[in-house]
Amino acid sequence: MSDKHAKYKSKYTADRMIPGAFEGETITRRRFMTGSAHSAGAIAAGAFTLPALGFAVGPIFKSTPHSWETVGTVGSFPKTTTSP
């Protein structure tokens, strides 16, 4: 069984006898379109993922202000109806 990577393959499509290849062409139309489709998919996935990630992680970096409010003195609340 021969190793298919053992032979040197030319980077030019015309040397590989690909139908419709032009002289000096280094990438096939199929490979170009596949790369374009994968790139478009990655951009679309990023367009959905990055805003969702920012929405989920954003509140971690924002501190909320804390303040105390006076509602009365301790003596003004009866022990039987007050809960902590």
N, CA, C and O of each residue as an XYZ file, in Angstrom:
336
protein
N       0.849     -1.179      0.000
C       0.000      0.000      0.000
C       0.889      1.234      0.000
O       1.724      1.399      0.889
N       0.716      2.097     -0.987
C       1.584      3.263     -1.107
C       0.998      4.440     -0.334
O      -0.217      4.580     -0.194
N       1.888      5.264      0.151
C       1.486      6.451      0.877
C       1.196      7.559     -0.133
O       2.054      7.910     -0.943
N      -0.023      8.109     -0.081
C      -0.393      9.116     -1.068
C       0.317     10.448     -0.841
O       0.349     11.295     -1.734
N       0.887     10.637      0.349
C       1.610     11.872      0.635
C       3.105     11.757      0.304
O       3.847     12.730      0.437
N       3.532     10.595     -0.116
C       4.948     10.397     -0.401
C       5.355     11.109     -1.681
O       6.491     11.569     -1.789
N       4.460     11.210     -2.649
C       4.775     11.891     -3.898
C       4.626     13.390     -3.726
O       3.789     13.864     -2.958
N       5.448     14.123     -4.448
C       5.331     15.574     -4.435
C       4.189     15.971     -5.357
O       4.118     15.532     -6.505
N       3.301     16.806     -4.842
C       2.212     17.315     -5.660
C       2.462     18.793     -5.941
O       2.825     19.561     -5.051
N       2.262     19.161     -7.177
C       2.418     20.552     -7.561
C       1.299     21.379     -6.940
O       0.181     20.892     -6.768
N       1.599     22.621     -6.607
C       0.579     23.490     -6.045
C      -0.306     24.092     -7.133
O      -1.324     24.718     -6.836
N       0.076     23.906     -8.375
C      -0.688     24.467     -9.481
C      -1.744     23.486     -9.964
O      -1.469     22.301    -10.152
N      -2.954     23.993    -10.163
C      -4.069     23.131    -10.547
C      -3.919     22.570    -11.952
O      -4.386     21.464    -12.223
N      -3.284     23.302    -12.841
C      -3.095     22.811    -14.208
C      -2.164     21.596    -14.215
O      -2.354     20.676    -15.010
N      -1.167     21.589    -13.340
C      -0.240     20.451    -13.265
C      -0.925     19.201    -12.730
O      -0.466     18.090    -12.993
N      -1.989     19.358    -11.999
C      -2.726     18.219    -11.441
C      -3.792     17.693    -12.400
O      -4.522     16.760    -12.066
N      -3.883     18.286    -13.581
C      -4.839     17.887    -14.618
C      -6.286     18.081    -14.162
O      -7.152     17.266    -14.480
N      -6.546     19.154    -13.422
C      -7.900     19.482    -13.001
C      -8.598     20.148    -14.176
O      -8.077     21.112    -14.736
N      -9.781     19.644    -14.562
C     -10.473     20.226    -15.716
C     -10.836     21.689    -15.478
O     -11.318     22.048    -14.404
N     -10.605     22.519    -16.473
C     -10.952     23.931    -16.384
C      -9.935     24.775    -15.651
O     -10.174     25.963    -15.435
N      -8.803     24.203    -15.260
C      -7.780     24.956    -14.533
C      -7.002     25.836    -15.490
O      -6.786     25.476    -16.647
N      -6.583     26.993    -15.000
C      -5.792     27.914    -15.793
C      -4.327     27.817    -15.386
O      -4.012     27.360    -14.287
N      -3.453     28.238    -16.252
C      -2.022     28.227    -15.979
C      -1.715     29.187    -14.835
O      -2.124     30.347    -14.871
N      -1.000     28.710    -13.824
C      -0.622     29.535    -12.694
C      -1.651     29.585    -11.581
O      -1.424     30.233    -10.560
N      -2.768     28.920    -11.759
C      -3.819     28.913    -10.737
C      -3.401     27.983     -9.599
O      -3.031     26.834     -9.839
N      -3.459     28.482     -8.353
C      -2.993     27.684     -7.214
C      -4.118     27.189     -6.323
O      -3.869     26.397     -5.414
N      -5.333     27.622     -6.551
C      -6.450     27.207     -5.713
C      -7.630     26.867     -6.624
O      -7.886     27.563     -7.606
N      -8.337     25.803     -6.293
C      -9.490     25.421     -7.105
C     -10.695     26.271     -6.723
O     -10.751     26.850     -5.638
N     -11.642     26.331     -7.624
C     -12.868     27.083     -7.335
C     -13.627     26.444     -6.184
O     -14.210     27.152     -5.363
N     -13.630     25.129     -6.108
C     -14.322     24.435     -5.026
C     -13.699     24.787     -3.679
O     -14.415     25.053     -2.715
N     -12.377     24.791     -3.608
C     -11.698     25.126     -2.356
C     -11.953     26.584     -1.967
O     -12.127     26.894     -0.789
N     -11.975     27.474     -2.958
C     -12.254     28.882     -2.697
C     -13.668     29.067     -2.159
O     -13.868     29.790     -1.184
N     -14.648     28.424     -2.781
C     -16.041     28.567     -2.346
C     -16.257     27.925     -0.979
O     -17.025     28.442     -0.168
N     -15.591     26.811     -0.717
C     -15.698     26.183      0.596
C     -15.134     27.101      1.670
O     -15.740     27.263      2.729
N     -13.998     27.693      1.410
C     -13.406     28.645      2.353
C     -14.283     29.868      2.555
O     -14.396     30.374      3.671
N     -14.907     30.348      1.482
C     -15.807     31.502      1.587
C     -17.031     31.164      2.428
O     -17.458     31.968      3.256
N     -17.602     29.968      2.217
C     -18.777     29.561      2.993
C     -18.425     29.386      4.468
O     -19.209     29.765      5.339
N     -17.270     28.825      4.754
C     -16.846     28.664      6.148
C     -16.591     30.024      6.795
O     -16.921     30.224      7.964
N     -16.020     30.940      6.061
C     -15.775     32.283      6.598
C     -17.090     33.003      6.889
O     -17.233     33.650      7.927
N     -18.048     32.887      5.971
C     -19.357     33.521      6.185
C     -20.055     32.902      7.394
O     -20.702     33.613      8.163
N     -19.930     31.600      7.569
C     -20.521     30.937      8.727
C     -19.881     31.391     10.026
O     -20.566     31.587     11.030
N     -18.572     31.556     10.006
C     -17.869     32.012     11.209
C     -18.268     33.446     11.565
O     -18.420     33.772     12.742
N     -18.436     34.293     10.566
C     -18.854     35.672     10.808
C     -20.276     35.696     11.365
O     -20.567     36.452     12.293
N     -21.161     34.874     10.805
C     -22.539     34.811     11.298
C     -22.588     34.286     12.729
O     -23.338     34.806     13.555
N     -21.798     33.267     13.026
C     -21.769     32.726     14.392
C     -21.244     33.775     15.369
O     -21.755     33.897     16.482
N     -20.241     34.519     14.965
C     -19.715     35.588     15.812
C     -20.718     36.710     16.017
O     -20.771     37.312     17.089
N     -21.522     36.998     14.981
C     -22.529     38.052     15.090
C     -23.601     37.690     16.112
O     -24.195     38.581     16.718
N     -23.857     36.412     16.312
C     -24.820     35.983     17.320
C     -24.160     35.784     18.680
O     -24.752     36.116     19.707
N     -22.960     35.253     18.699
C     -22.307     34.867     19.943
C     -21.762     36.057     20.734
O     -21.950     36.123     21.949
N     -21.103     36.978     20.078
C     -20.457     38.078     20.796
C     -21.447     38.970     21.555
O     -21.181     39.288     22.714
N     -22.568     39.389     20.970
C     -23.518     40.184     21.772
C     -24.116     39.387     22.932
O     -24.323     39.933     24.016
N     -24.392     38.117     22.713
C     -24.943     37.291     23.796
C     -23.927     37.137     24.918
O     -24.285     37.194     26.095
N     -22.684     36.946     24.566
C     -21.626     36.829     25.563
C     -21.451     38.144     26.328
O     -21.283     38.135     27.547
N     -21.489     39.264     25.621
C     -21.395     40.567     26.283
C     -22.560     40.824     27.219
O     -22.383     41.397     28.294
N     -23.755     40.403     26.817
C     -24.937     40.568     27.660
C     -24.837     39.709     28.919
O     -25.273     40.128     29.991
N     -24.263     38.504     28.795
C     -24.159     37.598     29.939
C     -23.030     37.992     30.887
O     -23.176     37.865     32.103
N     -21.922     38.463     30.357
C     -20.742     38.739     31.174
C     -20.693     40.193     31.637
O     -20.028     40.490     32.629
N     -21.368     41.095     30.959
C     -21.325     42.523     31.280
C     -21.669     42.875     32.712
O     -20.953     43.671     33.319
N     -22.742     42.318     33.290
C     -23.092     42.691     34.663
C     -22.053     42.322     35.718
O     -22.083     42.866     36.822
N     -21.149     41.422     35.407
C     -20.101     41.054     36.367
C     -19.201     42.253     36.669
O     -18.728     42.400     37.796
N     -18.965     43.096     35.689
C     -18.034     44.210     35.838
C     -18.704     45.498     36.309
O     -18.025     46.509     36.486
N     -20.012     45.484     36.513
C     -20.729     46.674     36.971
C     -21.110     46.487     38.436
O     -21.743     45.496     38.800
N     -20.722     47.443     39.267
C     -21.067     47.353     40.690
C     -22.346     48.133     40.946
O     -22.539     49.223     40.409
N     -23.210     47.572     41.762
C     -24.468     48.246     42.104
C     -24.281     49.014     43.407
O     -23.661     48.502     44.339
N     -24.800     50.222     43.486
C     -24.647     51.011     44.720
C     -25.536     50.458     45.835
O     -26.675     50.059     45.594
N     -25.002     50.440     47.050
C     -25.747     49.992     48.218
C     -26.028     51.197     49.106
O     -25.158     52.039     49.327
N     -27.246     51.265     49.606
C     -27.577     52.366     50.506
C     -28.520     51.860     51.592
O     -29.294     50.927     51.379
N     -28.441     52.490     52.755
C     -29.309     52.153     53.878
C     -30.443     53.157     53.927
O     -30.264     54.335     53.620
N     -31.603     52.677     54.315
C     -32.766     53.537     54.458
C     -33.294     53.434     55.871
O     -33.435     52.334     56.405
N     -33.585     54.559     56.476
C     -34.107     54.581     57.836
C     -35.605     54.323     57.794
O     -36.339     54.997     57.071
N     -36.060     53.340     58.577
C     -37.487     53.025     58.634
C     -38.069     53.278     60.026
O     -39.285     53.219     60.208
N     -37.232     53.550     60.980
C     -37.701     53.831     62.336
C     -36.697     53.352     63.363
O     -35.687     52.733     63.027
N     -36.988     53.647     64.613
C     -36.105     53.211     65.692
C     -36.460     51.792     66.102
O     -37.536     51.295     65.769
N     -35.565     51.143     66.820
C     -35.775     49.764     67.249
C     -36.969     49.673     68.188
O     -37.709     48.691     68.143
N     -37.172     50.677     69.039
C     -38.262     50.671     70.003
C     -39.642     50.843     69.373
O     -40.647     50.541     70.017
N     -39.716     51.326     68.113
C     -41.024     51.556     67.497
C     -41.629     50.296     66.862
O     -42.748     50.342     66.352
N     -40.912     49.193     66.890
C     -41.415     47.944     66.322
C     -41.686     46.941     67.440
O     -40.787     46.638     68.224
N     -42.908     46.425     67.526
C     -43.205     45.418     68.573
C     -42.525     44.085     68.241
O     -42.372     43.730     67.072
N     -42.126     43.361     69.276
C     -41.396     42.098     69.081
C     -42.280     41.005     68.504
O     -41.750     40.080     67.890
N     -43.589     41.057     68.664
C     -44.475     39.990     68.209
C     -44.795     40.052     66.729
O     -45.126     39.018     66.149
N     -44.715     41.206     66.086
C     -45.089     41.326     64.671
C     -43.902     41.608     63.766
O     -44.070     41.649     62.547
N     -42.752     41.796     64.295
C     -41.595     42.145     63.484
C     -40.788     40.908     63.154
O     -40.522     40.078     64.023
N     -40.401     40.787     61.895
C     -39.516     39.691     61.491
C     -38.235     40.284     60.936
O     -38.267     41.345     60.313
N     -37.120     39.625     61.147
C     -35.852     40.179     60.661
C     -35.772     40.161     59.140
O     -34.770     40.593     58.569
